[in-house]
């Protein structure tokens, strides 16, 4: 990509340059946050990324000759959907699944399955209907189908933020497994629902319930099957050797090759990587790895998770440069933020009430499940994948505001609430 600074001046801005700049900014911001702010990594990077974007916007408005417009062009030229959906997401979900106790998840399988499936569908409908009503109030043109599309893309919770919080909060193991498992799998379900709605809204898919059901089953169950097979193959390979560098490479190949295969087969890559991560994180670690290999694999994926976390939340902050062109859309996003939280409470609460004996969730667990529904990068990626048209600006702007408020306000409260509810010792949120 070639970026023009002034008349007669230009430079080439290739993907490596873009990655270098983003990683450099993430490292600098991460250092400053660690040394001076002391905020949780995701919160600190989002705040600093947003501040950096505001500075660039100001320069873009008042000093265009200084090159800020070039920075804006470069950011607009980044394919966020490809970077997140085809790259980061597979690594993040695999790394997150490595740390989930499969035994505890099996004990909570009914809670995870019911809340994941019903929660995504109910949240999509609830938010879609509420967004349509808000659009009418604000006098904005947003058809009901596109409102449902917004509901689908904003429904998935962020497994990265949730898992990070659970690591520092001493919640009961079954609840941790339920929150973590639901957060991992609702991403995949939401992507499937979003894809179906996007196909219908853009005219490339059939608007029949049977076709939607067929696609849902194909992508969701197909993704789980591919993840299980790929994870088992990697497990067999790991068990047959004892060379830590090669074994780390096998796990990396599993993620990259498995996700690419899912893309070719048109099944859910996020669900596949979550399943593969559970297999390697449990059976692989305990039955196929030596202590040295286990240590190297854990540290490698922790590093990948940390780097991508930093880059992901920095990109979310910088995305404000694009959406600030339409301030009125941001007001709509502010109104939609409490709607999303209410939808989370309802979509989790209904299955808890209807299947109370089966789920065995306490009031405290319900509160953590609701507060733990933090939105993140996958919603941004899905919003940016909406094709250019009259509704994309409103959808992208609203999504950004909801995600930003969720990360800055909701995420810090989860750990605080968990400590208060389960230990009685409330300290400053961290």
N, C-alpha and C positions, 0 to 999 in steps of 0.2 A: 504494500500500500504506500502510495506517495503522498506526503503531506506538504502543502504549500504554506510557507510562513509569510512571505511578502512577495511583491512582484519580482519575478526572476529568481526567487530563492525557494528551494524545496529540498526535502531529504526523504530517503526511503525508510518507511516504518514497517518492518517485516514482523511476522509473528514472534520471532525470537526477541526482537527489541521490545515488543509489547510485554512479553512474559518477563523479561529482565527488569523493565521499569516497575511492573506491578510487584514482583518479588522484592525488589529493592525498597519500594515504598512500604511494603508490609513489614520488612525487617526493621526499617527505621522507626515506623510507627509502633511496632511491637516493643522495640527497645525503649522508646520514650514512655510508652504506657507502663512498662514493667518498672522503670526507674523512677518515674515521677507521679503517675496517676494511680497505679495499683488497682486498676479496674479489672474485672474478668476479661480475658483476651478478646472474646467475641464482642463484648460491649465496648471496650476501649478502641478496638480497630474500627468499629462502625462509627463511633463518634469522631475519631480522627479522620477517617475517610470522608465523612460528611463535611467536616470543617475544611478539609483540603479541597473538596469539590466546590464549596461556597467561594473560597478564595479564587479558584480558577474561573468561576462564573463572574465574579466581580471584575477580574482582569479582562475577561472576555467582553464585558460590557463597556469598560472605560479605557482599556489599553489594548485594543485588538492588534495593534502593530507589534506588540511585544511577544506574540506567539501563543497567547492563551487560546486563541481560536484553533490553532493547530492541535493543541492538547485536546480540545473538545472534539475535533474531527477524529483524532486518533481513538478516543474512547467510544465515539459513535460507531467507529469502524470495527470494534471488537465484536466478534460473534459470541455473545454471552450464552446463547442457547447451546451452541456447539461446545463451548468451554465447560459449561456446567453439566448439561445432559449427556454429552458423549465422552466427557473426560472426568471431571472432578467427582461427579456423583457416584460413579462406579467405585472409585477408590474410597470415598468417604463411607459409603454404605458397607463395603467389605471390612474396612478398618473398624467401624462401629460394631458390626456383628461379631468380630473376633472376641470382644470383651463380654458378650452376653452368655450367661449360664443357660445352656440348652435344657438342663434338668429342671431348673426353675421355670423356664419358659413352657415346658411341657405341662407342668403343674398348673400353669395359668393359660393353657391353650384356648379354653373356651372364652375367657375374658378377652384375650388378644384377638381371636377370630371374630367374635361378635362385635366388639367395639370397632375394630378396623373396618369391617365390611359395612355395617350399618352406619357407623360414624361418618365415613366419607360420603356415602350416598345421602344421608340425612343432612349433613353439613352443606353439601352442594345445593340441595333444594332450599334449605333455610336461608343461606346467604344469598342465593340467586333471587329468591322472592323478596328478601329485604333490600337488596341492591336495586331491584326494579322499582320498588316503592321510593327509595331514596332518589333515584334518577328522576322520577316524576316530581318529587318535591323540589329538587334543584333545577328542574326544567331542562334536563339533559336527555339527549337521545341515546338510549341504550336498550335495545330490544330484549325481551325476556330470555331468549336463547343465549344471547351474549352475557346476560346477567348470570345465568346458570354456568356458563363457561368460566366467568370470574369466580363463582362459588367453588367450582372444581379445582381451579389452580391455587386458590388460597386455602383450601381445606387441609392439604398435607402439612404435618408438623415437621420440625427440623430434628432429625435424629442426632446430628452433631451437637447442637445446643443442649438437647435433653440429656444425652448420655454424659456430656461434660458436667452438667449440674448434678446428676445422680451419683457421679463418682465422689463428689465432695459432701453430699448429704447422706446421712445414715438412715435410709428408709428401709423397711423390711424387704428381704430378698424377693418374695413373690410380687410385691408392688413394683420393685425396680424392674423385674423381668417383664411385667405387664406393660409398664410405661415405655420401656425400651423396645420391646417387641412390637407394640402397636405403632410406635413412632417409625420403626424401620419399615414395616409392611404397608402402612397407610400411604407412604410415598408412592409405592408401586401401584396400589389400587387407584390413587388419585390420578396418576399419569395415564392409566388406562381410561378412566372416565373422561378426563380432559381430552384425550385423543379422539374418543368417540364423538363428544360434543363439538370439537373443533371441525371434524369431518362433516358433520351435519350442518354447522353454521356456515362453513365456507363452501358448501355444495359439493364436496368430494365424497361424502359418505351417505349411506341410506338412513332415513329417519324412522326406521321400523324398530320396534322393541326386540324382535327376534334377532335382527342383525346386530343390534347393540349388545344383546346377551351373548351372541356367538363370539363377537370380538373380545368381549370382557373375559369369557372363559378361555379363549385361545391365548390371549396375552398373559393373563394372570397365571393360569395353570401351566401354560407353556413355559413361562419364565421360571416358575418354581421347578419344573421338570429339568430344564436345561441347567439350572443352578445346582440341582442335586446330582445330576450326572457328571458335570464338570468338577464339582467339589469332590465326588467320589474318586474320579480319575486322578485328581491331584493328590488326594489322600493316599491312594495306592502307590503313587510315585514317591511321595515323601517317606512312606514306610519302608520302601525298598532300598533306601540309601541313607548315609549319615555324613553329609557334607553341607555345613550350614550356609555357605554362600550360594550353592546350587539350589538348596531348598528355599531360600529367600527368593531366588529367581523364579522358581516354580510357582510360588504364591503370586508373584507379580504377573507372570504369564497367565495364570488362572483368571485374574481380574481383567487384563487387557484382552486376551483371546476370548474369554467367555462373554464379555460385553459386546465385542465385535460380532461374535456368532449370534447373539440375541438380536442384534441389529439386522443381520442378514435374514434370520428366521422370522423377524417381525413379532417377537415376543418381548415381554417386559424384562429389560436388562436390570433395572433396580431390584425387582423381586429376585431375579437370578443371583445377583451378587450378595443379597442379604442371606439367601439360603446357603450359597457357597461359603460365605464367611462364618456362618453358624457351624457348618461341618468342619472346617479347618480349625476354627477357634475352640472347638470342643473335642471331637474325635482326633483331629490332626495333632493338636497339642499334647493330648494325653497318651495317644497310642502310636504316633508316627514320628515324634521328634525327641531328640536328646535334649538334655538341659541346656547345652550350649546353643543348639538350633532354636529352641524355644525362646531363649533370651534374645537372639539376633532377630528373629521374626517379630517379636513383640516390639523391640526398639525400632526396627525399620518401619513398621506400620504406624507406630506412634509418631515418628518423625513425619511421615507422609501426611498423616492426619493433621498434625500441627501446622505444617506448611500450607496445606490446602485450606485449612480453617482460616488462617491469616489472609490468604489471597481472596478467598470467597467473601469474607465480610468486608474487606477493603473494596472489592468490586461493587458490593451492594451500596456502600457509602458513595462511591464515585458515580454511581448510576444517576444520582440526583442531578447531575449536570444536564442530562438529557430531558428529564421530566419537569424541570423548573420552568420551561417555556410556557406551561399552562397552569398558572397558580390555582385557578378555579377547580381543576381536577384534583389538586391536593386537598382542597377543602372536602370534596366528596370522599377522599380516602380517610380523612379524619373522622368523618361521620360513619364510615364503614368499619373502622377499627373496633368500636364496642360491639357492633353487630357480629363480627367474627368471633369475639369472645363469648357472647351469648349463644351463638350457634354451637360453639364447642361444648358449652355447659349442657345444652339441650341434646346434642347428638351423642354425648357420653351418658347423660342422665337417663334417657329413655331406655336403652338396653340394660342399664343398672337396675332400674325399677322393674322392668318386665322379666328380667332373668336374675333376680337378686340371689336366690338360693344357689343357682348354678355358678354365678360369678364370684360370690362371697367377697364383695368389696365393701369396706367400711366407709363411713362418711369422710374420714381422713384420706382414704385412698382416692375417693371421688374428687376431693378438692385438689389433690396433686395431679390427677389425670387431667382435670380442667386447666389448671395453671401450667401444666407441662406441655400444653399444646402450643408451643412457641413456633412461629412461622419463620422461614429462612430462605436460603438460596434457591431451593427447587421452585418455589413460587415465583421468584424473580425470573428464573429461566423459562418457566412455562409462559409467563406473561410476555416475555420478549420473543417467544416463538409464535405469537399470534401474528398472522400476516398483516402487512400494512393495509390500513383502511380507516374508515371514520371512527372506529371504536378503539383502536389500539392505544391511542394516547391516554384515554381515560382509564383503560384497564391497567396499563403499565404504571401510570402515576399513582393510582389507588393502591396497587399491589405494593409499590415501594413504600408508601406511607404506612400501610398495615404492618409490613415486615419490620420497618425501622422502629415503630412504636413497640412491637412485640419483643424485639431484641433488647431495646433500651429499657423498657418499663416492666415487661412481663417476666423475662428470663431471670433477672436478679431476685424477683420475689419468690421463685420456686424453691430455691435452696433455703431461704429464710422461712417460708411456710413449712417446709419439710422438717426443719430442725424444731420449730415451735410445736408442730403437731405430734411429732414422734419422740422428741427428747425433752420438750418443755424448756429448751434453752435457746431462745432467740437471740441471735447476734446480728451484727451488720451483714446485710446480704453480700455474698461474694461469688 
